[in-house]
Structure formats: C-alpha cells, structure tokens
C-alpha cells in the first residue's frame, strides 16, 4: 500500500489542471459580467484541488524522490499563491505533535480557542470572539484564503521559505498575474467582488477540508506520554462517506491512516482503513469515525463548549 500510484496522480493532475485552465478560459470568455461570480466559485474548487495535490507531494506520496515531489509542490503552491516551504515546515510540526496545546501550529490560531485553557488567556475582542466562536467559525473561514496568502508573504519577509528565490519569484508572479487578469477583464467594483468571492470560497473549502480532522478531538500537553500510535489515532477523526467524499476532501477524510502513514498515496488510504481500524479495536485504541455533516456538528459543539466558561462570566 506504500507503492507509488503514478497513474492515479497523472489522471488527477490532468483533471485538476483542466478544471483550473477551463475556469480561466471561461473567465476570459465571459468578460465584464456578473456571471463571473460562478467562475470565482469554480476557481475556488480548482485552487483547493491543486492544494490537495501539493499536500500529497509534500508528504512524498507521488514520487519516491524528494526532489520530484518538491517540484510538484512548488508548482502547485505557485499556482494558488502559497509558500510551499512555509507550509511544509508548519505541516510537519503538526504531524509530529497533532493537537498538542503548545507544539501544534494548527492550534495556535488567535481568533479561535480550542481548549478552555486557551480561552481563559484571551483578552479584549479575542475573548469576545472565543465566547461565540461556534457561531463565528464558518464566517471566519471566509478569511482563511487571504490568511494563507498573508502567511506566505510573512514567510518571505522573515526568510522562512524553503527556496527563497524560487518561491519569491513564484509568489510575485502569481500575485501580479492574478491581479492583472482580474482588473484588466473586470471593472474595478466587479473585480473586488470577484476576488472576495473567490478567496472567500477557497478559504471555506480549505477550512471545511481540514477542520473535521482534529478539531474537537482530545488535546495533548507536555505531560502526556502517549506512544506514536495513540498520539496519532486518538487525536484524529475520520469522515465516513463514498468516493465522492474522498474526492471532495482530498483523501483527508482518512485522517487516522494518513497520520500513521503520511507517505501512503491518497488512493491507498481507503484500503488501509479496515486494517488499521481492526488493529485499533483489537488493542483497545479508540478509533473515531463520523458522518460527513455530523463531523462539523462535533467541531461546532466543541467550540461552543470551550466558550461556555467565558459566556458564564459576569457581564
């Protein structure tokens, strides 16, 4: 199951690039029209699917050599306007310490509190946000796309990129080409709306793909002595569903298997799942699975519970 699946990724690449290119052809064809908001939605899907392939390349799921995988990762990050090196560093820290209160960068989000301890440290406006974060969660995801771009720019500024010259060139090329295309074809007002819709929907799609994986699952501290198996399994949640769910979530719905075997190609995770689940059940390790919509309900319920002590404070 760890064997490369080059045929699968070749077909996935062709399909994804066809959607991406087709969206821009449609953009040029429609011209200065409000129908372009549909193109913005299509581009949000294309951006997320390209990001999924970049994610797989970062885990060496496509080729055996790191150089070949990095080449794919750099190209796909450039197409969506992200720093591949910054993301790799951040994501590797997450995999090493999933849901760790101090070591997982995915828990270090100022706008949200994932534990009651985090909530108690929030002050001012961020404290108010933590109180009602379950209601603010999906609206906040509208900003995730812009946040990813900004984080990439910050990585450039602070020299956190893997190959600074290459990534700087890719990032600048993306920004210039994207803004030039949008503002040349569209009127200024429509261009701004197009960007907001495109980036907002991309952020929601990306957030909805990653949020069910760990949010609402047990968190770890420095006192925790769990072994690798339990650290990865107990903090992760799988999302049940058909192959359509596999496509929509980019294989991230097999989060447990992905964390145990990060370099396993995406299409093989489905086949590894029953083996891992049976092993966990046989050894008394809780294996969490949820239906697609229920997984989001669990995330929101957890966020609401974390904010409860803050809402109970005297006004």
ZAMARGU-4260 file (C-alpha; in steps of 0.2 Angstrom, whole numbers, plus 5000, padded with zeros to 4 digits):
<rodrens>
0) 5000/5000/5000 | 5015/5011/5001 | 5019/5009/4982 | 5018/5024/4972 | 5002/5027/4961
5) 5008/5037/4947 | 4994/5033/4935 | 4981/5039/4948 | 4991/5055/4951 | 4993/5058/4932
10) 4975/5057/4929 | 4971/5068/4945 | 4984/5080/4938 | 4976/5081/4921 | 4959/5083/4928
15) 4963/5096/4941 | 4973/5107/4928 | 4959/5105/4916 | 4947/5112/4929 | 4960/5126/4933
20) 4963/5131/4915 | 4945/5129/4910 | 4940/5141/4923 | 4952/5154/4917 | 4946/5151/4899
25) 4928/5154/4905 | 4934/5169/4914 | 4941/5177/4898 | 4925/5172/4888 | 4913/5179/4900
30) 4922/5196/4901 | 4915/5210/4912 | 4899/5201/4918 | 4892/5196/4935 | 4891/5178/4929
35) 4910/5179/4933 | 4905/5175/4951 | 4901/5157/4945 | 4919/5157/4938 | 4925/5163/4955
40) 4917/5148/4963 | 4924/5136/4950 | 4941/5143/4954 | 4939/5141/4972 | 4936/5122/4969
45) 4951/5121/4957 | 4963/5130/4970 | 4958/5118/4983 | 4961/5103/4972 | 4978/5110/4967
50) 4982/5112/4986 | 4977/5094/4989 | 4990/5088/4976 | 5003/5100/4984 | 4999/5092/5001
55) 5002/5075/4994 | 5018/5080/4986 | 5024/5087/5002 | 5022/5070/5010 | 5031/5061/4996
60) 5015/5052/4991 | 5018/5055/4972 | 5036/5051/4968 | 5049/5042/4979 | 5062/5056/4977
65) 5060/5072/4987 | 5066/5082/4973 | 5052/5076/4961 | 5039/5079/4975 | 5046/5096/4979
70) 5045/5101/4960 | 5026/5096/4960 | 5024/5105/4977 | 5032/5121/4971 | 5022/5122/4955
75) 5005/5119/4964 | 5009/5131/4978 | 5014/5144/4965 | 4998/5142/4955 | 4987/5146/4971
80) 4999/5159/4978 | 5006/5150/4993 | 5024/5147/5000 | 5027/5128/4999 | 5042/5129/5011
85) 5032/5138/5024 | 5018/5126/5023 | 5029/5111/5024 | 5038/5117/5040 | 5021/5121/5048
90) 5013/5105/5042 | 5027/5094/5048 | 5026/5101/5065 | 5008/5097/5065 | 5011/5079/5061
95) 5024/5077/5074 | 5013/5084/5088 | 4994/5083/5082 | 4983/5093/5094 | 4997/5097/5106
100) 4992/5113/5115 | 5009/5121/5114 | 5018/5112/5099 | 5004/5110/5086 | 5004/5126/5075
105) 4986/5122/5069 | 4980/5125/5087 | 4989/5142/5088 | 4975/5152/5080 | 4972/5168/5089
110) 4954/5170/5083 | 4949/5153/5090 | 4951/5144/5106 | 4952/5125/5105 | 4954/5122/5124
115) 4947/5130/5139 | 4965/5135/5144 | 4967/5144/5128 | 4950/5153/5130 | 4955/5159/5148
120) 4970/5168/5141 | 4961/5178/5128 | 4958/5196/5131 | 4948/5210/5124 | 4940/5207/5107
125) 4948/5190/5105 | 4940/5185/5122 | 4923/5190/5115 | 4926/5180/5099 | 4930/5165/5110
130) 4913/5166/5118 | 4904/5165/5102 | 4917/5156/5091 | 4905/5142/5086 | 4894/5155/5078
135) 4909/5164/5070 | 4918/5148/5064 | 4911/5147/5046 | 4911/5166/5044 | 4930/5166/5049
140) 4934/5153/5036 | 4929/5166/5023 | 4946/5174/5028 | 4956/5158/5028 | 4962/5160/5009
145) 4968/5178/5012 | 4976/5172/5028 | 4986/5159/5019 | 4992/5172/5006 | 4997/5184/5020
150) 5006/5170/5030 | 5016/5166/5014 | 5021/5184/5012 | 5026/5185/5030 | 5037/5169/5027
155) 5045/5178/5013 | 5048/5193/5024 | 5056/5183/5038 | 5066/5171/5027 | 5056/5156/5032
160) 5054/5149/5014 | 5062/5133/5008 | 5070/5140/4992 | 5068/5159/4995 | 5072/5165/4977
165) 5061/5152/4968 | 5047/5154/4980 | 5048/5173/4979 | 5048/5173/4960 | 5033/5161/4960
170) 5023/5171/4973 | 5026/5188/4964 | 5022/5180/4948 | 5005/5174/4955 | 5000/5190/4963
175) 5004/5200/4948 | 4996/5189/4935 | 4981/5186/4946 | 4978/5204/4949 | 4982/5209/4931
180) 4969/5197/4924 | 4955/5202/4936 | 4957/5221/4934 | 4960/5221/4916 | 4945/5210/4912
185) 4933/5216/4925 | 4928/5234/4931 | 4935/5239/4947 | 4920/5236/4958 | 4916/5219/4950
190) 4935/5214/4951 | 4935/5217/4970 | 4919/5207/4972 | 4926/5193/4961 | 4942/5192/4972
195) 4932/5192/4988 | 4920/5178/4982 | 4935/5168/4975 | 4946/5170/4990 | 4932/5168/5002
200) 4925/5152/4995 | 4943/5145/4993 | 4945/5148/5012 | 4929/5140/5017 | 4933/5125/5006
205) 4950/5123/5013 | 4944/5125/5031 | 4930/5113/5029 | 4943/5100/5022 | 4954/5102/5037
210) 4943/5106/5052 | 4935/5089/5054 | 4952/5080/5055 | 4957/5085/5073 | 4946/5099/5080
215) 4935/5093/5094 | 4947/5078/5097 | 4957/5076/5113 | 4972/5088/5115 | 4989/5084/5122
220) 5001/5093/5134 | 5019/5091/5139 | 5014/5079/5152 | 5006/5067/5140 | 5017/5051/5137
225) 5006/5043/5123 | 5016/5032/5111 | 5016/5036/5092 | 5000/5025/5088 | 4989/5033/5102
230) 4996/5050/5099 | 4991/5050/5081 | 4975/5040/5082 | 4967/5047/5097 | 4969/5065/5091
235) 4962/5061/5074 | 4944/5059/5066 | 4939/5050/5050 | 4925/5055/5040 | 4914/5042/5033
240) 4907/5043/5015 | 4908/5037/4997 | 4922/5040/4984 | 4913/5057/4982 | 4918/5062/5000
245) 4936/5055/4996 | 4937/5067/4981 | 4929/5082/4990 | 4940/5081/5005 | 4956/5076/4995
250) 4958/5060/5005 | 4959/5069/5021 | 4944/5060/5027 | 4956/5046/5031 | 4965/5056/5043
255) 4970/5042/5055 | 4978/5032/5041 | 4986/5047/5034 | 4994/5052/5051 | 5000/5034/5054
260) 5007/5033/5036 | 5010/5050/5029 | 5019/5045/5013 | 5005/5032/5009 | 4997/5038/4992
265) 4980/5045/4994 | 4970/5031/4984 | 4978/5018/4995 | 4971/5025/5012 | 4954/5018/5008
270) 4961/5001/5008 | 4972/5003/5023 | 4957/5009/5034 | 4949/4992/5038 | 4966/4985/5043
275) 4970/5000/5054 | 4953/5000/5062 | 4953/4982/5066 | 4970/4983/5074 | 4965/4998/5085
280) 4949/4989/5090 | 4959/4973/5094 | 4971/4983/5105 | 4958/4994/5114 | 4963/5010/5105
285) 4948/5022/5102 | 4945/5024/5083 | 4934/5039/5079 | 4923/5040/5063 | 4909/5052/5060
290) 4897/5055/5045 | 4901/5070/5034 | 4889/5083/5042 | 4890/5076/5059 | 4909/5079/5060
295) 4906/5098/5058 | 4892/5097/5071 | 4905/5089/5083 | 4918/5103/5079 | 4905/5117/5082
300) 4899/5108/5098 | 4917/5108/5105 | 4920/5126/5100 | 4904/5131/5109 | 4908/5121/5125
305) 4926/5129/5125 | 4917/5146/5125 | 4905/5141/5139 | 4915/5147/5154 | 4918/5164/5146
310) 4899/5166/5142 | 4896/5162/5160 | 4906/5176/5167 | 4898/5191/5175 | 4894/5205/5162
</rodrens>
